Amino acid sequence: MTKWVVSTAAAVVIIAIVITWQAKRCETACEDRQATTSTHPLPNPMIPIVTPPNSNTDQHQPQDQTGRTQPCANRYLCLVLTPANLPNIYLVLVGIGGIIVAIGTLDILERQTAHLRNSVIQARRGAKAARVSAKAAKVSADALVASQRALLDAEFQATEGKWGTWNLVVKNHGATPAQLLRHECSYHPEGQEFKWESNDTKETQDWGTLIAAGQASDPLQTITPDRVFDFFRERGIRGAAGCTIGVILIYKDVINPTVEHKTRFLTLYNRTSKTIQRLSYGNDYT
């Protein structure tokens, strides 16, 4: 920007100096011609002037009827570069220089704006790439934590020598120890709509037991599903061929002990065959 302004100002100054120099030359030439003409006597208008055949008629400035010379009428540049016109010429030069500087300034502003726009676009792309990288890093970290965290699940195992009696056993399928906080068992008559919130009977027990990775717990609870139907009859529910048993495990792992995890699943007890079968739906792991 500074170089552009200095160059334009220098060009304007140089042109102004050249114009001033040329105007001074024209003024000096006119003064010399006028001085040369004034040294010759004025001709008598009554006596004709005879011009020799070989004489040069352009040696002297032409005169009007009063005997005064015509000031430099043979050069258009000298007519333009008169002392009266010089201020206007300088103003024109300054105006042209200002226009050139303004055009250069607008060009510089346009390039700066384009550069700023490109910088903003690059910054947005960088921010987007950073968000993608952060999301990928989080996914990777979550995957690492998930691969190392504890994961509890449970199953009903038949009690030896006791037909129709089942033990609830929890096993840690994760890579780190887990602390079992509590478990819940709820019973729901078969044939009715199942909801975790609408249980007919619920049994809850608090623990605090540590279960090592790959290890199973001692039986947490021994249930006899046939006794559940006594509760159903007390509530006027008769003729149910079986019941759905909902199990919820609440626990923590050593990687992040501030977060509680939950495992819940459903099993179906058939009263006729006295068997328990785990259902494919209702499984939830957090």
C-alpha positions as CSV (number, residue, x, y, z in Angstrom):
1,M,0.0,0.0,0.0
2,T,2.8,2.5,0.9
3,K,4.8,1.6,-2.1
4,W,1.7,2.1,-4.3
5,V,1.0,5.6,-2.9
6,V,4.7,6.7,-3.1
7,S,5.0,5.5,-6.7
8,T,1.9,7.4,-7.7
9,A,2.9,10.6,-5.9
10,A,6.4,10.4,-7.5
11,A,4.9,10.0,-11.0
12,V,2.5,13.0,-10.4
13,V,5.4,15.1,-9.2
14,I,7.6,14.2,-12.1
15,I,4.8,14.9,-14.6
16,A,4.2,18.3,-12.9
17,I,7.9,19.2,-13.1
18,V,8.0,18.3,-16.8
19,I,4.9,20.4,-17.4
20,T,6.3,23.3,-15.4
21,W,9.6,23.1,-17.3
22,Q,7.8,23.0,-20.7
23,A,5.6,25.9,-19.7
24,K,8.7,27.9,-18.7
25,R,10.3,27.1,-22.1
26,C,7.2,28.4,-23.9
27,E,7.1,31.5,-21.8
28,T,10.8,32.2,-22.5
29,A,10.4,31.5,-26.2
30,C,7.5,34.0,-26.4
31,E,9.5,36.6,-24.5
32,D,12.5,36.2,-26.8
33,R,10.3,36.5,-29.9
34,Q,8.6,39.6,-28.6
35,A,12.0,41.2,-27.8
36,T,13.4,40.4,-31.2
37,T,10.3,41.9,-32.9
38,S,10.5,45.1,-30.8
39,T,14.0,45.9,-32.2
40,H,12.7,46.4,-35.8
41,P,11.1,49.7,-36.8
42,L,7.4,49.6,-37.5
43,P,6.7,49.5,-41.2
44,N,4.8,52.3,-42.9
45,P,1.5,51.0,-43.9
46,M,1.5,53.4,-46.9
47,I,4.7,51.8,-48.3
48,P,4.4,48.3,-49.6
49,I,7.0,45.8,-48.4
50,V,8.8,43.9,-51.2
51,T,9.8,40.5,-50.2
52,P,12.8,39.0,-52.0
53,P,12.2,35.9,-54.0
54,N,14.5,33.8,-52.0
55,S,13.7,35.2,-48.5
56,N,12.1,33.1,-45.7
57,T,8.8,34.5,-44.7
58,D,8.7,32.4,-41.6
59,Q,11.7,34.0,-40.0
60,H,9.6,36.6,-38.1
61,Q,6.5,36.4,-36.0
62,P,3.5,37.7,-38.0
63,Q,2.1,41.1,-36.9
64,D,-1.3,42.5,-36.7
65,Q,-2.4,45.9,-37.9
66,T,-1.2,47.6,-34.7
67,G,2.3,46.1,-35.1
68,R,2.0,43.7,-32.0
69,T,3.2,40.1,-32.4
70,Q,0.8,37.2,-31.9
71,P,2.0,35.3,-28.8
72,C,3.2,31.8,-29.8
73,A,0.1,31.0,-31.8
74,N,2.0,28.5,-33.8
75,R,2.4,26.0,-30.9
76,Y,-0.8,24.5,-29.3
77,L,1.2,23.1,-26.3
78,C,2.4,26.6,-25.4
79,L,-1.2,27.9,-25.7
80,V,-2.3,25.2,-23.2
81,L,0.6,25.6,-20.8
82,T,0.0,29.2,-19.9
83,P,0.5,30.5,-16.3
84,A,-3.3,30.8,-16.0
85,N,-3.9,27.2,-16.9
86,L,-1.1,25.6,-14.7
87,P,-3.2,25.5,-11.5
88,N,-5.9,23.6,-13.3
89,I,-3.4,21.2,-14.8
90,Y,-1.9,20.5,-11.4
91,L,-5.4,19.9,-10.0
92,V,-6.1,17.4,-12.8
93,L,-2.9,15.6,-12.1
94,V,-3.7,15.4,-8.4
95,G,-7.2,14.1,-9.2
96,I,-5.8,11.4,-11.6
97,G,-3.3,10.4,-8.9
98,G,-6.0,10.2,-6.3
99,I,-8.1,8.0,-8.7
100,I,-5.1,5.7,-9.3
101,V,-4.5,5.5,-5.5
102,A,-8.2,4.8,-4.9
103,I,-8.3,2.0,-7.5
104,G,-5.1,0.5,-6.0
105,T,-6.6,0.7,-2.5
106,L,-9.8,-1.0,-3.7
107,D,-7.7,-3.8,-5.3
108,I,-5.8,-4.3,-2.1
109,L,-9.0,-4.3,0.0
110,E,-10.5,-6.9,-2.4
111,R,-7.4,-9.1,-2.1
112,Q,-7.4,-8.7,1.7
113,T,-11.1,-9.6,1.8
114,A,-10.5,-12.7,-0.4
115,H,-7.6,-13.7,1.8
116,L,-9.8,-13.2,5.0
117,R,-12.6,-15.2,3.4
118,N,-10.2,-18.0,2.6
119,S,-8.8,-17.9,6.1
120,V,-12.3,-18.1,7.5
121,I,-13.1,-21.1,5.2
122,Q,-9.8,-22.8,6.2
123,A,-10.6,-22.1,9.9
124,R,-14.0,-23.7,9.6
125,R,-12.6,-26.7,7.8
126,G,-10.0,-27.0,10.5
127,A,-12.6,-26.7,13.2
128,K,-14.7,-29.4,11.5
129,A,-11.7,-31.7,11.1
130,A,-10.9,-31.1,14.8
131,R,-14.5,-32.0,15.8
132,V,-14.3,-35.1,13.6
133,S,-11.0,-36.1,15.2
134,A,-12.3,-35.4,18.7
135,K,-15.4,-37.5,18.0
136,A,-13.2,-40.3,16.6
137,A,-10.9,-40.1,19.6
138,K,-14.0,-40.2,21.9
139,V,-15.3,-43.2,20.1
140,S,-11.9,-44.9,20.3
141,A,-11.7,-44.1,24.0
142,D,-15.2,-45.3,24.7
143,A,-14.5,-48.5,22.8
144,L,-11.3,-49.0,24.9
145,V,-13.2,-48.4,28.1
146,A,-16.0,-50.7,27.0
147,S,-13.6,-53.5,26.1
148,Q,-12.0,-53.2,29.6
149,R,-15.1,-52.5,31.8
150,A,-17.0,-55.0,33.8
151,L,-20.2,-56.6,32.4
152,L,-22.5,-58.5,34.6
153,D,-25.1,-60.9,33.5
154,A,-27.2,-63.6,35.3
155,E,-29.0,-66.8,34.8
156,F,-31.3,-69.2,36.7
157,Q,-29.6,-72.5,37.5
158,A,-31.7,-75.5,38.7
159,T,-31.1,-76.6,42.3
160,E,-29.8,-80.1,42.6
161,G,-32.3,-82.4,44.3
162,K,-35.1,-79.7,44.4
163,W,-37.4,-79.9,41.5
164,G,-38.9,-76.5,40.6
165,T,-36.4,-74.5,42.6
166,W,-33.9,-72.2,40.9
167,N,-30.8,-70.2,42.0
168,L,-30.0,-66.8,40.5
169,V,-26.3,-66.7,39.8
170,V,-24.4,-63.6,38.5
171,K,-21.3,-63.8,36.3
172,N,-18.8,-61.1,35.3
173,H,-18.2,-61.3,31.5
174,G,-16.0,-58.2,31.5
175,A,-12.2,-57.6,31.9
176,T,-12.3,-55.8,35.2
177,P,-13.9,-56.5,38.6
178,A,-17.4,-55.3,39.3
179,Q,-19.2,-54.3,42.4
180,L,-22.8,-55.6,42.5
181,L,-24.9,-53.0,44.3
182,R,-28.4,-54.7,44.3
183,H,-30.6,-56.8,42.2
184,E,-34.4,-57.0,41.7
185,C,-36.7,-59.8,40.7
186,S,-40.3,-59.1,39.6
187,Y,-43.0,-61.6,38.5
188,H,-45.7,-61.0,35.9
189,P,-48.6,-63.3,34.9
190,E,-48.3,-64.8,31.4
191,G,-50.9,-63.5,29.0
192,Q,-50.8,-59.9,30.3
193,E,-48.9,-56.9,28.8
194,F,-45.5,-56.7,30.3
195,K,-44.0,-53.5,31.6
196,W,-41.0,-53.1,33.8
197,E,-42.8,-50.5,35.8
198,S,-46.0,-52.5,36.3
199,N,-44.9,-55.5,38.3
200,D,-47.2,-57.6,40.5
201,T,-44.5,-58.7,42.9
202,K,-41.0,-57.4,43.3
203,E,-38.1,-58.6,45.5
204,T,-35.2,-56.3,46.0
205,Q,-31.9,-57.1,47.8
206,D,-28.9,-54.8,48.4
207,W,-25.4,-56.2,48.1
208,G,-21.9,-54.7,47.8
209,T,-20.2,-57.8,46.6
210,L,-17.1,-57.7,44.3
211,I,-17.2,-60.1,41.4
212,A,-13.8,-60.7,39.7
213,A,-13.5,-60.7,35.9
214,G,-14.6,-64.1,34.5
215,Q,-15.9,-65.2,37.9
216,A,-19.5,-66.1,39.0
217,S,-21.1,-65.2,42.3
218,D,-22.7,-67.4,44.9
219,P,-26.4,-67.8,44.4
220,L,-28.0,-64.5,45.1
221,Q,-31.5,-65.8,45.5
222,T,-33.4,-69.1,45.4
223,I,-36.8,-68.9,44.0
224,T,-39.7,-71.3,43.7
225,P,-41.9,-69.9,41.0
226,D,-44.9,-72.1,42.0
227,R,-45.1,-70.0,45.2
228,V,-45.6,-66.9,43.0
229,F,-49.0,-68.2,41.8
230,D,-50.2,-68.0,45.4
231,F,-49.6,-64.2,45.2
232,F,-51.4,-64.2,41.8
233,R,-54.5,-66.0,43.3
234,E,-54.6,-63.5,46.2
235,R,-54.9,-60.7,43.6
236,G,-57.7,-62.6,41.7
237,I,-55.4,-63.8,38.9
238,R,-56.2,-67.5,38.2
239,G,-55.5,-69.9,35.4
240,A,-52.1,-68.5,34.4
241,A,-50.0,-71.1,32.6
242,G,-46.8,-69.4,33.6
243,C,-45.2,-66.2,34.6
244,T,-42.5,-63.8,33.3
245,I,-39.6,-63.1,35.6
246,G,-37.8,-59.8,35.2
247,V,-34.3,-59.5,36.6
248,I,-32.4,-56.2,37.1
249,L,-28.7,-55.9,38.2
250,I,-27.3,-52.6,39.4
251,Y,-23.5,-52.5,39.6
252,K,-20.3,-50.4,39.1
253,D,-16.9,-51.2,37.6
254,V,-13.4,-50.2,38.8
255,I,-12.7,-48.1,35.6
256,N,-15.3,-45.6,36.4
257,P,-16.8,-46.2,39.8
258,T,-18.9,-43.0,39.7
259,V,-21.2,-44.4,37.0
260,E,-23.8,-47.1,37.7
261,H,-24.5,-49.7,35.1
262,K,-27.6,-51.8,34.7
263,T,-28.4,-55.2,33.2
264,R,-31.9,-56.5,32.8
265,F,-33.5,-59.5,31.1
266,L,-36.6,-61.6,31.0
267,T,-37.2,-65.3,31.5
268,L,-40.4,-67.3,31.1
269,Y,-41.4,-69.9,33.6
270,N,-43.7,-72.7,32.4
271,R,-45.8,-74.0,35.2
272,T,-46.6,-77.3,33.6
273,S,-43.1,-78.4,32.6
274,K,-41.5,-76.4,35.4
275,T,-38.8,-75.0,33.1
276,I,-37.3,-71.5,32.8
277,Q,-36.4,-70.2,29.4
278,R,-34.7,-66.9,28.7
279,L,-36.6,-64.6,26.3
280,S,-34.9,-63.0,23.3
281,Y,-36.5,-59.6,23.9
282,G,-36.2,-57.4,27.0
283,N,-32.4,-57.6,27.3
284,D,-30.8,-54.3,28.1
285,Y,-27.2,-53.5,29.0
286,T,-25.9,-50.0,30.0
